[in-house]
Amino acid sequence: MNSMINDKVSIIVPVYKSEAFLHQCIDSVLAQTYQDIELILVDDGSPDNSGKICDEYALKDNRIHVIHKNNGGTCEARNIGMQQASGKYLMFMDGDDWLAKNCVEYLLRLLQQTGAEMAMTSEVFTTRNFKQNKDRWIKKLTPEQAVCEILYVKTPVGPWNKLYTTEVIKKNHLNFSVPWFGEGLWFSVMAAQYSNFVAYGNQKVYVYRKNNPNSGTTVRNVQHGLNSLQNIYYIKEKLIIRTKNTEYAANWHIWKNNFNLLVFIIGANAQKEYRREYDMALCKLRQMMMSVFFHSNISIRRRIGIIGLSLMPKLAAKCAVMLKEYMFKKDVKSSK
């Protein structure tokens, strides 16, 4: 890694109610095979001991910078962290996740080998699956191809399995000033559009936690579903690379998020409270069914799913809720 010795990587972690997982998160960063990093921990007014833990680590390692602020949410915390970042490259983590030892090195290698300004991986480890991919491949995607890959969720849509060039982010004033939930999709899509190319590899180097009861993906909050839907409409409206391919990909994601909204509403048992949104999502699924079926660049299995979910959305959403509950209980049990 000698050729990258001066290429500092800033890793930004919003911290909120992460006490139980924070040691593993921070330790994984400090144990990276690539050591030219700065770790920016943004204590978002966490009511537990997370802030104290951050301060204790900062006393032990001068690469760690801690910011304490009043609670304002994940998006605000990331934005404040970015303002303080001094690295040539940017990474994001969630406070309950952790990194494989070669995570930073691998993503930097992707950039170095391709000359791209952004890197991402096709998959991540989860607390449900620690099996590494055996094959090895690296692709150099155009911005259009990368946008479609992200919008079709052929790579995790969060901001955290990716490496960004700080100059690209700051030059184009990219941030997380959108509603929380779907904000990672927004940031990733916008960053991909402004990058010269996107390096794409299939090795798993980020570990996404699925057994945190306080996670936004675990808590049943209908507003999360509404925000996700709002953000994908906003992404489509703000597309810089506006081609048939990117518009078709955005339409598929709009269709998908309407179904996800049904899952949120049914999961929260809030059909009466959100009757209007519930009915609109049902209507939108059927309206968009044929268009996304014929125009989306997805597998046959996913095409069949479009028909099934659109024609039987209530049953499918209920099944999705039950499956999600079952898998979460299984994840929690396996972690004990």
TORKOL-4160 file (C-alpha; in steps of 0.2 Angstrom, whole numbers, padded with zeros to 4 digits, m for minus):
336
<pt num="1" X="0000" Y="0000" Z="0000"/>
<pt num="2" X="0015" Y="0012" Z="m0001"/>
<pt num="3" X="0008" Y="0021" Z="m0016"/>
<pt num="4" X="m0007" Y="0026" Z="m0005"/>
<pt num="5" X="0003" Y="0031" Z="0010"/>
<pt num="6" X="m0003" Y="0049" Z="0010"/>
<pt num="7" X="m0021" Y="0045" Z="0005"/>
<pt num="8" X="m0030" Y="0047" Z="0021"/>
<pt num="9" X="m0047" Y="0040" Z="0023"/>
<pt num="10" X="m0060" Y="0048" Z="0034"/>
<pt num="11" X="m0073" Y="0036" Z="0042"/>
<pt num="12" X="m0088" Y="0044" Z="0048"/>
<pt num="13" X="m0099" Y="0036" Z="0061"/>
<pt num="14" X="m0115" Y="0043" Z="0068"/>
<pt num="15" X="m0117" Y="0036" Z="0086"/>
<pt num="16" X="m0134" Y="0034" Z="0094"/>
<pt num="17" X="m0139" Y="0021" Z="0107"/>
<pt num="18" X="m0124" Y="0010" Z="0101"/>
<pt num="19" X="m0117" Y="0006" Z="0118"/>
<pt num="20" X="m0119" Y="m0013" Z="0116"/>
<pt num="21" X="m0110" Y="m0013" Z="0099"/>
<pt num="22" X="m0098" Y="0002" Z="0099"/>
<pt num="23" X="m0083" Y="m0007" Z="0105"/>
<pt num="24" X="m0084" Y="m0019" Z="0091"/>
<pt num="25" X="m0087" Y="m0005" Z="0078"/>
<pt num="26" X="m0072" Y="0006" Z="0084"/>
<pt num="27" X="m0060" Y="m0009" Z="0086"/>
<pt num="28" X="m0063" Y="m0015" Z="0069"/>
<pt num="29" X="m0058" Y="0002" Z="0062"/>
<pt num="30" X="m0042" Y="0003" Z="0072"/>
<pt num="31" X="m0037" Y="m0015" Z="0067"/>
<pt num="32" X="m0038" Y="m0011" Z="0048"/>
<pt num="33" X="m0023" Y="m0016" Z="0038"/>
<pt num="34" X="m0023" Y="0001" Z="0030"/>
<pt num="35" X="m0019" Y="0013" Z="0045"/>
<pt num="36" X="m0019" Y="0030" Z="0037"/>
<pt num="37" X="m0037" Y="0034" Z="0043"/>
<pt num="38" X="m0046" Y="0047" Z="0054"/>
<pt num="39" X="m0061" Y="0040" Z="0063"/>
<pt num="40" X="m0075" Y="0054" Z="0066"/>
<pt num="41" X="m0087" Y="0048" Z="0079"/>
<pt num="42" X="m0102" Y="0059" Z="0080"/>
<pt num="43" X="m0111" Y="0057" Z="0096"/>
<pt num="44" X="m0129" Y="0062" Z="0091"/>
<pt num="45" X="m0135" Y="0066" Z="0109"/>
<pt num="46" X="m0135" Y="0047" Z="0113"/>
<pt num="47" X="m0144" Y="0044" Z="0130"/>
<pt num="48" X="m0133" Y="0029" Z="0135"/>
<pt num="49" X="m0114" Y="0028" Z="0138"/>
<pt num="50" X="m0110" Y="0029" Z="0119"/>
<pt num="51" X="m0103" Y="0046" Z="0121"/>
<pt num="52" X="m0092" Y="0041" Z="0135"/>
<pt num="53" X="m0085" Y="0026" Z="0126"/>
<pt num="54" X="m0081" Y="0037" Z="0111"/>
<pt num="55" X="m0071" Y="0049" Z="0122"/>
<pt num="56" X="m0062" Y="0035" Z="0130"/>
<pt num="57" X="m0056" Y="0029" Z="0113"/>
<pt num="58" X="m0051" Y="0046" Z="0108"/>
<pt num="59" X="m0039" Y="0047" Z="0123"/>
<pt num="60" X="m0030" Y="0031" Z="0117"/>
<pt num="61" X="m0028" Y="0035" Z="0098"/>
<pt num="62" X="m0026" Y="0052" Z="0091"/>
<pt num="63" X="m0034" Y="0047" Z="0074"/>
<pt num="64" X="m0050" Y="0047" Z="0083"/>
<pt num="65" X="m0060" Y="0063" Z="0084"/>
<pt num="66" X="m0076" Y="0065" Z="0094"/>
<pt num="67" X="m0090" Y="0077" Z="0091"/>
<pt num="68" X="m0104" Y="0079" Z="0104"/>
<pt num="69" X="m0120" Y="0087" Z="0098"/>
<pt num="70" X="m0139" Y="0087" Z="0102"/>
<pt num="71" X="m0149" Y="0074" Z="0095"/>
<pt num="72" X="m0154" Y="0078" Z="0077"/>
<pt num="73" X="m0154" Y="0062" Z="0068"/>
<pt num="74" X="m0142" Y="0051" Z="0057"/>
<pt num="75" X="m0142" Y="0063" Z="0042"/>
<pt num="76" X="m0137" Y="0078" Z="0052"/>
<pt num="77" X="m0124" Y="0068" Z="0061"/>
<pt num="78" X="m0116" Y="0063" Z="0045"/>
<pt num="79" X="m0117" Y="0080" Z="0038"/>
<pt num="80" X="m0107" Y="0087" Z="0053"/>
<pt num="81" X="m0095" Y="0073" Z="0052"/>
<pt num="82" X="m0091" Y="0077" Z="0033"/>
<pt num="83" X="m0088" Y="0095" Z="0038"/>
<pt num="84" X="m0074" Y="0090" Z="0049"/>
<pt num="85" X="m0067" Y="0076" Z="0037"/>
<pt num="86" X="m0049" Y="0080" Z="0031"/>
<pt num="87" X="m0046" Y="0064" Z="0021"/>
<pt num="88" X="m0044" Y="0062" Z="0003"/>
<pt num="89" X="m0058" Y="0049" Z="0004"/>
<pt num="90" X="m0074" Y="0047" Z="0013"/>
<pt num="91" X="m0082" Y="0031" Z="0021"/>
<pt num="92" X="m0097" Y="0029" Z="0032"/>
<pt num="93" X="m0102" Y="0016" Z="0045"/>
<pt num="94" X="m0117" Y="0014" Z="0056"/>
<pt num="95" X="m0112" Y="0013" Z="0075"/>
<pt num="96" X="m0118" Y="m0005" Z="0077"/>
<pt num="97" X="m0109" Y="m0012" Z="0062"/>
<pt num="98" X="m0091" Y="m0017" Z="0059"/>
<pt num="99" X="m0077" Y="m0019" Z="0046"/>
<pt num="100" X="m0067" Y="m0034" Z="0040"/>
<pt num="101" X="m0049" Y="m0030" Z="0043"/>
<pt num="102" X="m0045" Y="m0027" Z="0024"/>
<pt num="103" X="m0061" Y="m0016" Z="0021"/>
<pt num="104" X="m0052" Y="0000" Z="0018"/>
<pt num="105" X="m0037" Y="m0008" Z="0009"/>
<pt num="106" X="m0049" Y="m0017" Z="m0003"/>
<pt num="107" X="m0059" Y="m0002" Z="m0007"/>
<pt num="108" X="m0044" Y="0009" Z="m0010"/>
<pt num="109" X="m0037" Y="m0005" Z="m0021"/>
<pt num="110" X="m0052" Y="m0005" Z="m0032"/>
<pt num="111" X="m0050" Y="0014" Z="m0035"/>
<pt num="112" X="m0031" Y="0012" Z="m0038"/>
<pt num="113" X="m0034" Y="m0002" Z="m0051"/>
<pt num="114" X="m0048" Y="0006" Z="m0061"/>
<pt num="115" X="m0044" Y="0025" Z="m0059"/>
<pt num="116" X="m0062" Y="0027" Z="m0053"/>
<pt num="117" X="m0068" Y="0041" Z="m0040"/>
<pt num="118" X="m0080" Y="0030" Z="m0031"/>
<pt num="119" X="m0079" Y="0011" Z="m0026"/>
<pt num="120" X="m0092" Y="m0001" Z="m0020"/>
<pt num="121" X="m0095" Y="m0019" Z="m0017"/>
<pt num="122" X="m0109" Y="m0030" Z="m0023"/>
<pt num="123" X="m0112" Y="m0038" Z="m0006"/>
<pt num="124" X="m0109" Y="m0037" Z="0012"/>
<pt num="125" X="m0107" Y="m0049" Z="0027"/>
<pt num="126" X="m0122" Y="m0049" Z="0039"/>
<pt num="127" X="m0124" Y="m0056" Z="0056"/>
<pt num="128" X="m0135" Y="m0069" Z="0046"/>
<pt num="129" X="m0121" Y="m0073" Z="0033"/>
<pt num="130" X="m0102" Y="m0073" Z="0036"/>
<pt num="131" X="m0098" Y="m0083" Z="0020"/>
<pt num="132" X="m0086" Y="m0075" Z="0009"/>
<pt num="133" X="m0088" Y="m0075" Z="m0010"/>
<pt num="134" X="m0075" Y="m0088" Z="m0018"/>
<pt num="135" X="m0073" Y="m0080" Z="m0035"/>
<pt num="136" X="m0065" Y="m0063" Z="m0038"/>
<pt num="137" X="m0070" Y="m0050" Z="m0050"/>
<pt num="138" X="m0068" Y="m0031" Z="m0052"/>
<pt num="139" X="m0078" Y="m0021" Z="m0064"/>
<pt num="140" X="m0077" Y="m0003" Z="m0070"/>
<pt num="141" X="m0094" Y="0005" Z="m0071"/>
<pt num="142" X="m0099" Y="0021" Z="m0080"/>
<pt num="143" X="m0110" Y="0032" Z="m0069"/>
<pt num="144" X="m0125" Y="0027" Z="m0079"/>
<pt num="145" X="m0122" Y="0008" Z="m0075"/>
<pt num="146" X="m0118" Y="0012" Z="m0057"/>
<pt num="147" X="m0134" Y="0022" Z="m0054"/>
<pt num="148" X="m0144" Y="0007" Z="m0062"/>
<pt num="149" X="m0134" Y="m0006" Z="m0051"/>
<pt num="150" X="m0139" Y="0004" Z="m0035"/>
<pt num="151" X="m0157" Y="0008" Z="m0040"/>
<pt num="152" X="m0160" Y="m0010" Z="m0044"/>
<pt num="153" X="m0153" Y="m0015" Z="m0027"/>
<pt num="154" X="m0140" Y="m0026" Z="m0035"/>
<pt num="155" X="m0128" Y="m0019" Z="m0022"/>
<pt num="156" X="m0134" Y="m0014" Z="m0005"/>
<pt num="157" X="m0141" Y="0004" Z="m0006"/>
<pt num="158" X="m0134" Y="0011" Z="0010"/>
<pt num="159" X="m0119" Y="0023" Z="0010"/>
<pt num="160" X="m0108" Y="0011" Z="0020"/>
<pt num="161" X="m0101" Y="m0002" Z="0008"/>
<pt num="162" X="m0093" Y="0012" Z="m0002"/>
<pt num="163" X="m0078" Y="0023" Z="m0004"/>
<pt num="164" X="m0080" Y="0041" Z="m0010"/>
<pt num="165" X="m0068" Y="0054" Z="m0016"/>
<pt num="166" X="m0069" Y="0069" Z="m0004"/>
<pt num="167" X="m0066" Y="0082" Z="m0018"/>
<pt num="168" X="m0081" Y="0075" Z="m0028"/>
<pt num="169" X="m0092" Y="0076" Z="m0013"/>
<pt num="170" X="m0088" Y="0093" Z="m0008"/>
<pt num="171" X="m0086" Y="0100" Z="m0026"/>
<pt num="172" X="m0104" Y="0095" Z="m0029"/>
<pt num="173" X="m0111" Y="0100" Z="m0012"/>
<pt num="174" X="m0117" Y="0082" Z="m0009"/>
<pt num="175" X="m0124" Y="0079" Z="0008"/>
<pt num="176" X="m0138" Y="0069" Z="0018"/>
<pt num="177" X="m0150" Y="0084" Z="0019"/>
<pt num="178" X="m0165" Y="0073" Z="0014"/>
<pt num="179" X="m0177" Y="0064" Z="0026"/>
<pt num="180" X="m0170" Y="0049" Z="0035"/>
<pt num="181" X="m0173" Y="0032" Z="0027"/>
<pt num="182" X="m0168" Y="0031" Z="0009"/>
<pt num="183" X="m0155" Y="0044" Z="0012"/>
<pt num="184" X="m0141" Y="0032" Z="0008"/>
<pt num="185" X="m0149" Y="0028" Z="m0008"/>
<pt num="186" X="m0150" Y="0047" Z="m0012"/>
<pt num="187" X="m0132" Y="0050" Z="m0007"/>
<pt num="188" X="m0125" Y="0034" Z="m0017"/>
<pt num="189" X="m0134" Y="0038" Z="m0033"/>
<pt num="190" X="m0129" Y="0056" Z="m0033"/>
<pt num="191" X="m0111" Y="0052" Z="m0029"/>
<pt num="192" X="m0111" Y="0039" Z="m0043"/>
<pt num="193" X="m0117" Y="0052" Z="m0056"/>
<pt num="194" X="m0104" Y="0064" Z="m0052"/>
<pt num="195" X="m0089" Y="0052" Z="m0052"/>
<pt num="196" X="m0079" Y="0048" Z="m0067"/>
<pt num="197" X="m0081" Y="0030" Z="m0065"/>
<pt num="198" X="m0087" Y="0018" Z="m0051"/>
<pt num="199" X="m0075" Y="0003" Z="m0046"/>
<pt num="200" X="m0086" Y="m0012" Z="m0042"/>
<pt num="201" X="m0080" Y="m0028" Z="m0033"/>
<pt num="202" X="m0088" Y="m0043" Z="m0026"/>
<pt num="203" X="m0078" Y="m0046" Z="m0010"/>
<pt num="204" X="m0087" Y="m0044" Z="0006"/>
<pt num="205" X="m0078" Y="m0032" Z="0018"/>
<pt num="206" X="m0092" Y="m0023" Z="0028"/>
<pt num="207" X="m0103" Y="m0032" Z="0041"/>
<pt num="208" X="m0121" Y="m0026" Z="0042"/>
<pt num="209" X="m0129" Y="m0030" Z="0059"/>
<pt num="210" X="m0147" Y="m0037" Z="0058"/>
<pt num="211" X="m0150" Y="m0041" Z="0076"/>
<pt num="212" X="m0151" Y="m0024" Z="0084"/>
<pt num="213" X="m0168" Y="m0020" Z="0091"/>
<pt num="214" X="m0165" Y="m0002" Z="0090"/>
<pt num="215" X="m0160" Y="m0002" Z="0072"/>
<pt num="216" X="m0171" Y="0009" Z="0060"/>
<pt num="217" X="m0173" Y="m0007" Z="0049"/>
<pt num="218" X="m0180" Y="m0016" Z="0064"/>
<pt num="219" X="m0192" Y="m0003" Z="0072"/>
<pt num="220" X="m0209" Y="m0002" Z="0063"/>
<pt num="221" X="m0211" Y="0016" Z="0059"/>
<pt num="222" X="m0223" Y="0020" Z="0045"/>
<pt num="223" X="m0214" Y="0037" Z="0043"/>
<pt num="224" X="m0198" Y="0027" Z="0037"/>
<pt num="225" X="m0208" Y="0020" Z="0023"/>
<pt num="226" X="m0215" Y="0037" Z="0018"/>
<pt num="227" X="m0198" Y="0045" Z="0019"/>
<pt num="228" X="m0191" Y="0031" Z="0008"/>
<pt num="229" X="m0204" Y="0034" Z="m0005"/>
<pt num="230" X="m0202" Y="0052" Z="m0005"/>
<pt num="231" X="m0183" Y="0050" Z="m0007"/>
<pt num="232" X="m0184" Y="0039" Z="m0023"/>
<pt num="233" X="m0196" Y="0051" Z="m0031"/>
<pt num="234" X="m0184" Y="0065" Z="m0027"/>
<pt num="235" X="m0170" Y="0055" Z="m0034"/>
<pt num="236" X="m0179" Y="0053" Z="m0050"/>
<pt num="237" X="m0183" Y="0071" Z="m0051"/>
<pt num="238" X="m0165" Y="0076" Z="m0048"/>
<pt num="239" X="m0157" Y="0063" Z="m0060"/>
<pt num="240" X="m0142" Y="0071" Z="m0068"/>
<pt num="241" X="m0139" Y="0056" Z="m0080"/>
<pt num="242" X="m0156" Y="0055" Z="m0087"/>
<pt num="243" X="m0158" Y="0041" Z="m0099"/>
<pt num="244" X="m0171" Y="0027" Z="m0102"/>
<pt num="245" X="m0160" Y="0015" Z="m0092"/>
<pt num="246" X="m0159" Y="0026" Z="m0076"/>
<pt num="247" X="m0177" Y="0031" Z="m0077"/>
<pt num="248" X="m0183" Y="0013" Z="m0079"/>
<pt num="249" X="m0172" Y="0009" Z="m0064"/>
<pt num="250" X="m0180" Y="0023" Z="m0054"/>
<pt num="251" X="m0197" Y="0018" Z="m0059"/>
<pt num="252" X="m0193" Y="0000" Z="m0053"/>
<pt num="253" X="m0188" Y="0007" Z="m0036"/>
<pt num="254" X="m0203" Y="0018" Z="m0035"/>
<pt num="255" X="m0214" Y="0002" Z="m0037"/>
<pt num="256" X="m0203" Y="m0007" Z="m0024"/>
<pt num="257" X="m0205" Y="0007" Z="m0011"/>
<pt num="258" X="m0224" Y="0007" Z="m0013"/>
<pt num="259" X="m0224" Y="m0011" Z="m0009"/>
<pt num="260" X="m0212" Y="m0008" Z="0006"/>
<pt num="261" X="m0224" Y="0006" Z="0012"/>
<pt num="262" X="m0237" Y="m0007" Z="0013"/>
<pt num="263" X="m0226" Y="m0018" Z="0023"/>
<pt num="264" X="m0222" Y="m0004" Z="0035"/>
<pt num="265" X="m0241" Y="0000" Z="0037"/>
<pt num="266" X="m0246" Y="m0018" Z="0040"/>
<pt num="267" X="m0231" Y="m0022" Z="0051"/>
<pt num="268" X="m0236" Y="m0007" Z="0062"/>
<pt num="269" X="m0255" Y="m0012" Z="0061"/>
<pt num="270" X="m0259" Y="0006" Z="0055"/>
<pt num="271" X="m0270" Y="0003" Z="0041"/>
<pt num="272" X="m0284" Y="0014" Z="0048"/>
<pt num="273" X="m0272" Y="0028" Z="0053"/>
<pt num="274" X="m0264" Y="0028" Z="0036"/>
<pt num="275" X="m0279" Y="0023" Z="0025"/>
<pt num="276" X="m0275" Y="0036" Z="0011"/>
<pt num="277" X="m0257" Y="0031" Z="0010"/>
<pt num="278" X="m0261" Y="0012" Z="0010"/>
<pt num="279" X="m0274" Y="0014" Z="m0004"/>
<pt num="280" X="m0262" Y="0025" Z="m0014"/>
<pt num="281" X="m0248" Y="0012" Z="m0013"/>
<pt num="282" X="m0260" Y="m0002" Z="m0018"/>
<pt num="283" X="m0266" Y="0008" Z="m0033"/>
<pt num="284" X="m0248" Y="0013" Z="m0038"/>
<pt num="285" X="m0242" Y="m0005" Z="m0038"/>
<pt num="286" X="m0256" Y="m0010" Z="m0050"/>
<pt num="287" X="m0253" Y="0005" Z="m0061"/>
<pt num="288" X="m0235" Y="0002" Z="m0063"/>
<pt num="289" X="m0235" Y="m0017" Z="m0064"/>
<pt num="290" X="m0234" Y="m0019" Z="m0083"/>
<pt num="291" X="m0222" Y="m0005" Z="m0086"/>
<pt num="292" X="m0209" Y="m0011" Z="m0073"/>
<pt num="293" X="m0212" Y="m0029" Z="m0079"/>
<pt num="294" X="m0207" Y="m0025" Z="m0097"/>
<pt num="295" X="m0194" Y="m0011" Z="m0094"/>
<pt num="296" X="m0184" Y="m0016" Z="m0079"/>
<pt num="297" X="m0167" Y="m0024" Z="m0081"/>
<pt num="298" X="m0170" Y="m0038" Z="m0068"/>
<pt num="299" X="m0170" Y="m0057" Z="m0067"/>
<pt num="300" X="m0184" Y="m0067" Z="m0072"/>
<pt num="301" X="m0188" Y="m0072" Z="m0054"/>
<pt num="302" X="m0189" Y="m0054" Z="m0050"/>
<pt num="303" X="m0200" Y="m0050" Z="m0065"/>
<pt num="304" X="m0212" Y="m0064" Z="m0059"/>
<pt num="305" X="m0212" Y="m0056" Z="m0042"/>
<pt num="306" X="m0218" Y="m0040" Z="m0049"/>
<pt num="307" X="m0234" Y="m0049" Z="m0055"/>
<pt num="308" X="m0237" Y="m0058" Z="m0039"/>
<pt num="309" X="m0234" Y="m0043" Z="m0027"/>
<pt num="310" X="m0244" Y="m0032" Z="m0038"/>
<pt num="311" X="m0259" Y="m0043" Z="m0040"/>
<pt num="312" X="m0259" Y="m0050" Z="m0022"/>
<pt num="313" X="m0251" Y="m0035" Z="m0012"/>
<pt num="314" X="m0260" Y="m0037" Z="0004"/>
<pt num="315" X="m0256" Y="m0056" Z="0006"/>
<pt num="316" X="m0238" Y="m0053" Z="0000"/>
<pt num="317" X="m0235" Y="m0039" Z="0013"/>
<pt num="318" X="m0242" Y="m0049" Z="0027"/>
<pt num="319" X="m0231" Y="m0063" Z="0022"/>
<pt num="320" X="m0216" Y="m0051" Z="0022"/>
<pt num="321" X="m0220" Y="m0044" Z="0039"/>
<pt num="322" X="m0221" Y="m0062" Z="0046"/>
<pt num="323" X="m0205" Y="m0067" Z="0038"/>
<pt num="324" X="m0196" Y="m0052" Z="0044"/>
<pt num="325" X="m0201" Y="m0055" Z="0062"/>
<pt num="326" X="m0196" Y="m0073" Z="0061"/>
<pt num="327" X="m0179" Y="m0069" Z="0054"/>
<pt num="328" X="m0176" Y="m0055" Z="0067"/>
<pt num="329" X="m0180" Y="m0067" Z="0081"/>
<pt num="330" X="m0169" Y="m0080" Z="0074"/>
<pt num="331" X="m0155" Y="m0067" Z="0072"/>
<pt num="332" X="m0156" Y="m0061" Z="0090"/>
<pt num="333" X="m0157" Y="m0079" Z="0096"/>
<pt num="334" X="m0141" Y="m0084" Z="0086"/>
<pt num="335" X="m0132" Y="m0069" Z="0093"/>
<pt num="336" X="m0134" Y="m0075" Z="0112"/>
